[in-house]
Amino acid sequence: MGNLEGKEWRFGVPSSALWATLTTAASNGSVNALHDSFMPLGGLVPLWLMQLGEVAFGGVGSGLYGMLMFAILAVFLAGLMVGRTPEFLGKKLEAFEMKMATLVILVPSAAVLLGTALACALPSVAAAAPNPGPHGFSELLYAFSSAANNNGSAFGGLDATGPFLALALAGCMAVGRFLVILPVLAVAGALAAKKVVPASAGTLPTDTALFVALLVGTVLLVGALTFFPALALGPVVEHLQLFAGQGVAP
C-alpha cells in the first residue's frame, strides 16, 4: 500500500503522488495530500518542479514567459556552439536580451537559495521547522521555493508565522512575481523594436525536434546545476539516512 501517512484513503498513494506533481508543475496550489508526509524522494519531485520555474507543464500565468526565457537562452547557447549570432522569431538576440533573460532565471533562484541559507543561519528561525536534520532543511527550502516560484503548496510542518519567515517569504513572493515580470517586458519591448531578419543558412530553426531537445536540456541543466547541492542536503541525504537506518541498500 505504500506510505499512507498524510493521504486520504479514497485517493491512495498513486493519485496523491500524481496530484503533488501536477500542482507544483502547474502552480495551481491545490493539494490532496500532505507533501510534508511524502517519502524523501517523493518530496524532492515537487520541490524540483517548482525550482525549475514551473515550466515543465507551464505555470498558471507565468509558465509561458518562463519557457520563452529558457528558449532565448537555448538559442543563445546554440549560437555560441556554432559561432553565429543567435536569432529568435526572426529577431537578433543581443547583449540586452540575454541579460534580461538571465535575470528572469537567476533572480528567483537566488531568492530561494539565499532565503533558505539565511533561515538556516538563524537558530530561532531554523527552530520553526519541527523536524531535525535534513527534513527540517527540506521544509525551509520548500517554503522559499514555493514563495519565489508562484506556487501555493507547502511542507505543512513548518511554522511560518514568525516575523522573519513572514517577511522573508513575502519578499520572495514579490521578487518571484514582480521583479521577474519587468525583465520579461523589457525583452518584449526590445524585440518588438527590432526589424525582422530573413532566415539564412545560419539560422537555428526553433520548430524542430533538435531544438526541443536543446530546450529541454537547457531547462534540466540549469535546474540541476542551480539546486542540486541544496536538494542533496535535504531530500537526498534524508533518503540515504532512512535506508541506512533500515540496514538495506537505497
HELIX and SHEET records of a PDB file:
HELIX    1   1 GLY A   12  ALA A   26  1                                  15    
HELIX    2   2 HIS A   35  SER A   37  5                                   3    
HELIX    3   3 PRO A   40  GLN A   51  1                                  12    
HELIX    4   4 GLY A   63  VAL A   82  1                                  20    
HELIX    5   5 ALA A   95  ALA A  121  1                                  27    
HELIX    6   6 PRO A  123  ALA A  126  1                                   4    
HELIX    7   7 GLY A  133  ALA A  148  1                                  16    
HELIX    8   8 PRO A  163  ALA A  192  1                                  30    
HELIX    9   9 ALA A  209  LEU A  231  1                                  23    
HELIX   10  10 ALA A  232  VAL A  236  3                                   5    
HELIX   11  11 VAL A  237  GLN A  246  1                                  10    
SHEET    1   A 2 GLU A  87  PHE A  88  0                                        
SHEET    2   A 2 LYS A  91  LYS A  92 -1                                        
END                                                                             
